[in-house]
Amino acid sequence: MIVNRFTIIIYVMKKIIGLFIIILFFSASLQVFGSEREEFFSMGNRKMWSMGFNIGTAFATPLLMFNINATIAPLPFSFLEFGAEFGSILGMAGENVRIEDVAYKSNYIYARVNIYTPIGKRKFDSYGKPKESGGWHLGFGLGLMNAEYAFIRSSTERTVATVKTPTFGAETGFYIGRGHILFKAGYAIRATMDMKNLIGVNHRILLGVLYRVY
């Protein structure tokens, strides 16, 4: 299970890095063509191309999460988001009930389709280049959760249980700032399912920063 988990993580990291390289390639190739670059990446602040990093909590399990993601925007007022989320620190087993002697870690791979609405007017720097503002987004998508619980019996004895479940999730939030560096504040809800039934629903808050390509 350990080999499979790290294989998945490495695979996702390669895909995200590859996506970032493609974005930079397009950015460089269109650098000399102002209007074409503007049309491709921004369309008057109606597109969101970015790479981001977030930290957050589900207030239960996992108590602490790290998230990396990339967004691409082939069409205005929308974007596709691809990301990976890594969780640790076991939370609560129920109301006011803490699980002792159980180690937890997880990785979550997802893809989401978002609608995007820019907020604020465009401004220009001293060179006449636009400084895009932030905006609001709402997205829905699917993912795969891979969670590992290690039940520690003693210093030499432990039992490991791995759970893989598909998920359906939704997220909304704001991008705050102007220019290439924006801050993100978001709220997400995620439903965990097996092939027939809904297993559970959790929610989380994410705060982070992103680099906007254009």
C-alpha positions in Angstrom: 0.0 0.0 0.0 2.9 2.4 0.8 4.4 1.8 -2.7 1.0 2.5 -4.3 0.4 5.6 -2.3 3.8 7.2 -3.1 3.5 6.2 -6.7 0.2 8.0 -6.9 1.7 11.1 -5.2 4.7 11.2 -7.6 2.4 10.7 -10.6 0.2 13.7 -9.6 3.2 15.9 -8.8 4.6 15.1 -12.3 1.3 16.0 -13.9 1.0 19.3 -12.0 4.6 20.3 -12.7 4.1 19.4 -16.4 1.0 21.5 -16.5 2.9 24.4 -15.0 5.6 24.1 -17.6 3.0 24.1 -20.4 1.5 27.3 -19.0 4.9 28.9 -18.8 5.7 27.8 -22.3 2.5 29.4 -23.7 3.2 32.5 -21.6 6.7 32.9 -23.1 5.6 32.1 -26.6 2.9 34.8 -26.5 5.0 37.4 -24.7 5.8 39.3 -27.8 2.3 39.3 -29.1 0.5 41.6 -26.7 -3.1 41.3 -27.9 -2.8 37.5 -28.5 -1.4 37.0 -25.0 -4.1 39.1 -23.5 -6.8 37.2 -25.4 -5.4 33.8 -24.4 -4.7 34.4 -20.7 -6.9 37.2 -19.5 -9.6 38.5 -21.9 -10.0 41.5 -19.6 -9.7 39.7 -16.3 -12.3 37.1 -17.3 -9.8 34.1 -17.2 -7.8 32.6 -14.3 -4.6 30.8 -15.0 -2.6 30.0 -11.9 -0.6 27.8 -9.6 -1.4 27.8 -5.9 -0.6 26.5 -2.4 -3.1 26.3 0.5 -3.3 25.1 4.1 -6.6 24.3 5.8 -8.5 22.2 8.3 -11.6 20.0 8.2 -12.1 20.6 12.0 -12.2 16.8 12.4 -10.2 14.3 10.2 -7.9 15.5 8.8 -7.2 18.3 11.2 -4.4 19.8 9.1 -4.3 19.8 5.2 -1.8 21.0 2.6 -3.1 21.6 -0.9 -1.4 22.3 -4.2 -3.3 23.1 -7.4 -3.3 24.5 -10.9 -6.0 26.2 -12.8 -6.4 26.6 -16.6 -9.0 28.7 -18.3 -9.8 27.8 -22.0 -13.0 29.8 -21.8 -13.9 33.1 -20.1 -15.8 33.2 -16.8 -14.7 29.6 -16.0 -11.7 27.5 -15.2 -10.6 23.9 -14.6 -8.8 23.1 -11.4 -6.5 20.1 -10.8 -5.0 19.5 -7.4 -3.7 17.2 -4.7 -4.4 17.5 -1.0 -2.4 15.9 1.8 -3.8 15.4 5.3 -2.4 14.5 8.7 -3.2 14.7 12.4 -6.2 12.7 13.4 -9.1 14.8 14.7 -12.2 13.8 16.5 -14.1 10.5 16.3 -17.3 12.2 17.3 -18.6 15.0 19.4 -16.0 15.6 22.2 -14.5 12.2 21.5 -10.8 12.1 20.5 -9.2 9.0 19.1 -6.0 8.1 21.0 -3.1 6.0 19.7 -4.2 6.2 16.1 -1.9 7.8 13.4 -3.6 9.2 10.3 -2.5 10.4 6.9 -4.2 10.8 3.6 -3.9 12.1 0.0 -6.7 13.3 -2.1 -6.6 13.9 -5.9 -9.3 15.9 -7.5 -10.5 17.8 -10.6 -13.1 20.6 -10.6 -15.0 22.7 -13.0 -15.5 26.3 -11.8 -17.5 29.4 -12.8 -15.5 32.6 -12.2 -16.5 36.2 -11.8 -13.9 38.9 -11.6 -14.3 41.6 -8.9 -13.1 45.1 -9.2 -11.9 47.2 -12.1 -8.7 46.6 -14.0 -5.8 48.9 -13.2 -2.5 49.5 -15.1 1.0 49.9 -13.9 3.4 52.7 -15.0 4.3 50.7 -18.1 0.7 50.4 -19.2 0.5 46.7 -18.4 -2.8 45.5 -16.7 -2.8 44.5 -13.0 -5.7 42.1 -12.8 -7.9 42.0 -9.7 -9.2 38.9 -7.9 -12.7 37.4 -8.1 -15.2 34.9 -6.8 -15.5 31.2 -7.9 -17.9 28.3 -7.4 -16.9 24.8 -8.5 -18.0 21.1 -8.5 -15.9 18.1 -9.2 -14.8 14.5 -8.4 -11.9 13.1 -6.6 -10.3 10.0 -5.0 -9.5 9.9 -1.3 -6.8 7.5 0.0 -6.6 7.4 3.8 -4.4 5.4 6.0 -5.1 4.6 9.7 -2.4 3.1 11.9 -3.7 1.6 15.1 -0.8 1.6 17.6 -1.1 -1.3 20.0 2.4 -1.0 21.6 5.8 0.3 20.7 6.4 -2.7 18.5 2.8 -3.6 17.3 0.6 -1.6 15.0 -2.2 -2.4 12.5 -2.6 -0.4 9.3 -5.9 0.0 7.5 -6.1 1.8 4.1 -9.4 3.1 2.8 -9.9 4.3 -0.8 -13.1 6.1 -1.7 -14.4 8.2 -4.5 -15.8 11.7 -3.6 -17.9 14.4 -5.0 -17.0 17.9 -3.8 -18.0 21.6 -4.2 -16.0 24.7 -3.3 -16.6 28.4 -3.2 -14.2 31.3 -2.3 -12.6 34.5 -3.2 -9.3 35.5 -4.8 -8.1 38.7 -3.1 -5.4 41.1 -4.3 -4.2 42.6 -7.6 -1.4 41.6 -10.0 0.4 38.2 -10.2 0.1 37.3 -6.5 -3.3 36.7 -5.1 -4.6 35.4 -1.7 -7.3 32.8 -1.5 -10.0 32.1 1.1 -12.3 29.2 0.4 -14.8 26.9 1.9 -15.4 23.3 0.5 -17.7 20.5 1.2 -17.0 16.9 0.2 -19.2 13.8 0.1 -17.5 10.5 0.4 -19.1 7.6 -1.4 -18.7 3.9 -2.1 -20.2 2.3 -5.3 -23.8 2.5 -3.9 -24.0 4.6 -0.8 -23.1 7.9 0.7 -20.6 7.3 3.5 -20.2 10.7 4.9 -19.9 14.5 4.4 -17.2 16.8 5.7 -16.3 20.4 5.2 -13.1 22.4 5.3 -11.7 25.9 5.1 -8.6 26.7 3.0 -6.4 29.7 3.0 -3.6 30.2 0.6 -1.6 32.1 -2.0 -1.4 31.7 -5.8 0.7 32.9 -8.7 -1.4 34.2 -11.6 0.3 33.6 -14.8 -1.0 36.8 -16.5 
